[in-house]
Amino acid sequence: MIYLVLILSTVIGSAFIYFLPLKDKYLKILLSFSGAYLLAVTVSHSLPHVYQSNNERIGFFILLGVLLQLALDFFSKGVEHGHIHVHKNDKNMWVLFLSLCVHSFMESLSLSGSQASLDNSFLTAILIHKLPISMILASFMIKSKGLNKTAIIWVLLFAISSPLAVFLGENMSYIIKYKTEIDAVVVGILLHISTIIIFESSENHSFNKLRFSSILIGFALALLM
């Protein structure tokens, strides 16, 4: 069931942006909410979880996750936190797409094992995060390539990156063995991406009332759940 939910979050977001396109300002509000929710869950749930282990290198792996996301941002051009710069026939589009898939795959590795539950708060955070990202990806693909088979295939490939990570995380002994370290890397990735979403979703790094309210609601809902 968790595989289906992860796939549907991308498919629904992509279909929504095609049939009912959102203006950039509303998409940024949704991004602000998702970033705040993700940050709150990461700090209140995932961060204490990795520090419960006796691994003294947890801080190192968290920083490694931050650096990994910085590298992915370089290739994705910041699409995963709201930057949409469309260039038709962009020869490097596959690099952008691949970096998004790596981001999606890495963050979903933490959903395997004890966190592979539909009532898990981390899963909810990932779903809320994936929804606007899939909308941005679909918008990017449609504007650059049009709604053709290639665009649909790319979106579907992005959709299966998360369930693939969960499957491998539950069945590959190497991933299971280093689950704590991988979770710490994911914490670093999410700390970076959530804070960037919050600050870069505002114009000139200043908040208007609506975006600030969406961030407060995101924090409140995450902490309540």
C-alpha positions as CSV (number, residue, x, y, z in Angstrom):
1,M,0.0,0.0,0.0
2,I,2.8,2.4,0.8
3,Y,4.2,1.9,-2.7
4,L,0.9,2.9,-4.2
5,V,0.5,6.0,-2.0
6,L,3.9,7.2,-3.0
7,I,3.2,6.8,-6.7
8,L,-0.2,8.4,-6.5
9,S,1.3,11.5,-4.8
10,T,3.3,12.2,-7.9
11,V,0.7,11.2,-10.4
12,I,-2.0,13.3,-8.7
13,G,0.3,16.3,-8.5
14,S,1.3,16.0,-12.1
15,A,-2.3,15.5,-13.3
16,F,-3.5,18.5,-11.2
17,I,-1.0,20.9,-12.7
18,Y,-2.0,19.8,-16.2
19,F,-5.8,20.1,-15.8
20,L,-5.8,23.0,-13.4
21,P,-2.5,25.0,-13.6
22,L,-1.6,27.0,-10.5
23,K,-0.1,30.5,-10.8
24,D,3.5,30.7,-9.5
25,K,2.5,32.7,-6.4
26,Y,0.0,30.0,-5.3
27,L,2.5,27.2,-6.0
28,K,5.1,29.0,-3.8
29,I,2.5,29.2,-1.0
30,L,2.0,25.4,-1.3
31,L,5.8,25.0,-1.3
32,S,6.1,27.2,1.8
33,F,3.6,25.0,3.6
34,S,5.3,21.8,2.5
35,G,8.8,23.1,3.5
36,A,7.6,24.1,6.9
37,Y,5.8,20.8,7.5
38,L,8.9,18.9,6.3
39,L,11.2,21.0,8.5
40,A,9.1,20.5,11.6
41,V,8.9,16.7,11.1
42,T,12.6,16.5,10.5
43,V,13.5,18.4,13.6
44,S,10.9,16.9,15.9
45,H,10.9,13.3,14.6
46,S,13.8,12.3,12.3
47,L,16.6,14.2,14.1
48,P,15.9,12.7,17.6
49,H,15.5,9.3,15.9
50,V,19.0,9.2,14.4
51,Y,20.6,10.6,17.6
52,Q,19.0,7.8,19.7
53,S,21.7,5.5,18.2
54,N,25.2,5.2,19.8
55,N,26.9,6.2,16.6
56,E,29.3,9.0,17.3
57,R,29.5,9.9,13.6
58,I,25.8,10.9,13.2
59,G,26.8,14.6,12.8
60,F,29.2,13.8,10.1
61,F,26.5,11.9,8.1
62,I,24.0,14.8,8.6
63,L,26.6,17.2,7.1
64,L,27.2,14.8,4.3
65,G,23.5,14.9,3.5
66,V,23.6,18.7,3.4
67,L,26.6,18.5,1.0
68,L,24.8,15.9,-1.2
69,Q,21.8,18.1,-1.5
70,L,24.0,21.1,-2.4
71,A,25.5,19.0,-5.2
72,L,22.0,17.9,-6.4
73,D,20.9,21.6,-6.4
74,F,23.8,22.4,-8.8
75,F,22.5,19.9,-11.3
76,S,18.8,20.3,-10.8
77,K,19.0,24.1,-10.9
78,G,16.9,24.3,-7.8
79,V,13.7,22.9,-9.3
80,E,13.0,20.9,-6.1
81,H,12.6,24.1,-4.1
82,G,10.7,26.2,-6.6
83,H,13.0,27.4,-9.4
84,I,11.4,26.9,-12.8
85,H,13.7,28.1,-15.6
86,V,12.4,26.5,-18.8
87,H,14.5,26.3,-21.9
88,K,13.1,24.5,-24.8
89,N,15.2,21.6,-26.1
90,D,17.5,21.9,-23.1
91,K,20.2,19.3,-23.7
92,N,20.9,19.0,-20.0
93,M,17.3,18.3,-19.0
94,W,18.1,14.7,-18.3
95,V,20.7,15.8,-15.7
96,L,18.0,17.9,-14.0
97,F,15.6,15.0,-14.1
98,L,18.2,12.5,-12.8
99,S,19.1,14.8,-9.8
100,L,15.4,15.0,-8.9
101,C,15.1,11.2,-9.0
102,V,18.2,10.9,-6.8
103,H,16.7,13.4,-4.3
104,S,13.4,11.5,-4.3
105,F,15.2,8.1,-3.9
106,M,17.4,9.2,-1.1
107,E,14.7,10.8,1.1
108,S,12.5,7.8,0.6
109,L,15.2,5.3,1.9
110,S,14.2,6.4,5.4
111,L,10.7,5.1,4.8
112,S,11.9,1.5,4.9
113,G,11.9,-0.6,8.0
114,S,10.2,0.7,11.1
115,Q,9.0,3.8,9.4
116,A,7.2,2.0,6.6
117,S,3.8,2.7,7.9
118,L,0.8,4.6,6.5
119,D,0.3,6.4,9.8
120,N,3.9,7.5,10.1
121,S,4.4,11.3,10.3
122,F,7.6,11.1,8.2
123,L,5.6,9.5,5.4
124,T,3.0,12.3,5.6
125,A,5.9,14.8,5.3
126,I,7.3,13.1,2.3
127,L,3.9,13.0,0.6
128,I,3.3,16.7,1.3
129,H,6.8,17.5,0.0
130,K,6.4,15.3,-3.2
131,L,3.1,16.9,-4.2
132,P,4.4,20.4,-5.1
133,I,7.6,19.0,-6.5
134,S,5.7,16.7,-8.9
135,M,3.6,19.7,-9.9
136,I,6.8,21.7,-10.6
137,L,8.3,18.8,-12.6
138,A,5.1,18.3,-14.6
139,S,4.9,22.0,-15.3
140,F,8.6,22.1,-16.4
141,M,8.1,19.1,-18.7
142,I,4.9,20.4,-20.3
143,K,6.3,23.8,-21.0
144,S,9.6,22.5,-22.4
145,K,8.4,19.4,-24.3
146,G,4.6,19.6,-24.4
147,L,2.4,16.8,-23.2
148,N,3.9,13.9,-25.1
149,K,5.0,10.4,-24.4
150,T,8.4,11.4,-23.3
151,A,7.1,13.8,-20.7
152,I,4.7,11.2,-19.3
153,I,7.4,8.6,-19.1
154,W,9.7,10.9,-17.3
155,V,7.0,11.8,-14.7
156,L,6.3,8.1,-14.2
157,L,9.9,7.3,-13.7
158,F,10.1,10.0,-11.1
159,A,7.0,8.5,-9.5
160,I,8.6,5.1,-9.0
161,S,11.9,6.4,-7.6
162,S,10.3,6.6,-4.1
163,P,8.7,3.1,-3.9
164,L,11.9,1.7,-5.4
165,A,13.9,3.2,-2.5
166,V,11.5,1.7,0.0
167,F,11.7,-1.7,-1.6
168,L,15.5,-1.7,-1.7
169,G,15.7,-0.4,1.8
170,E,13.7,-3.3,3.1
171,N,15.5,-6.0,1.0
172,M,19.1,-5.0,0.5
173,S,21.3,-6.2,3.4
174,Y,23.8,-3.4,2.8
175,I,21.2,-0.7,3.2
176,I,19.7,-2.4,6.2
177,K,23.1,-2.7,7.8
178,Y,23.8,1.1,7.5
179,K,20.2,2.2,8.0
180,T,21.1,4.7,10.8
181,E,23.9,6.3,8.7
182,I,21.5,6.6,5.7
183,D,18.8,8.1,7.9
184,A,21.3,10.7,9.1
185,V,22.2,11.6,5.5
186,V,18.5,12.0,4.7
187,V,18.1,14.3,7.7
188,G,20.8,16.5,6.3
189,I,19.1,16.5,2.9
190,L,15.8,17.4,4.4
191,L,17.2,20.1,6.7
192,H,18.8,21.7,3.6
193,I,15.8,21.4,1.3
194,S,13.2,22.5,3.8
195,T,15.0,25.6,4.9
196,I,15.8,26.6,1.3
197,I,12.1,26.2,0.4
198,I,11.0,28.4,3.2
199,F,13.4,31.2,2.5
200,E,13.5,31.1,-1.3
201,S,9.7,30.8,-1.7
202,S,9.6,34.5,-0.7
203,E,10.3,37.4,-3.0
204,N,13.6,39.2,-2.1
205,H,13.7,37.0,1.0
206,S,10.8,38.9,2.6
207,F,7.6,37.2,3.7
208,N,4.1,38.4,3.0
209,K,1.3,37.6,5.3
210,L,-0.1,34.7,3.2
211,R,3.2,32.8,2.9
212,F,4.1,33.4,6.6
213,S,0.7,32.1,7.5
214,S,1.2,29.0,5.4
215,I,4.5,28.4,7.2
216,L,2.9,28.7,10.6
217,I,0.1,26.3,9.6
218,G,2.7,23.8,8.3
219,F,4.6,24.0,11.6
220,A,1.5,23.7,13.7
221,L,0.0,20.7,11.8
222,A,3.3,18.8,11.8
223,L,3.7,19.2,15.6
224,L,0.1,18.3,16.3
225,M,0.3,15.1,14.2
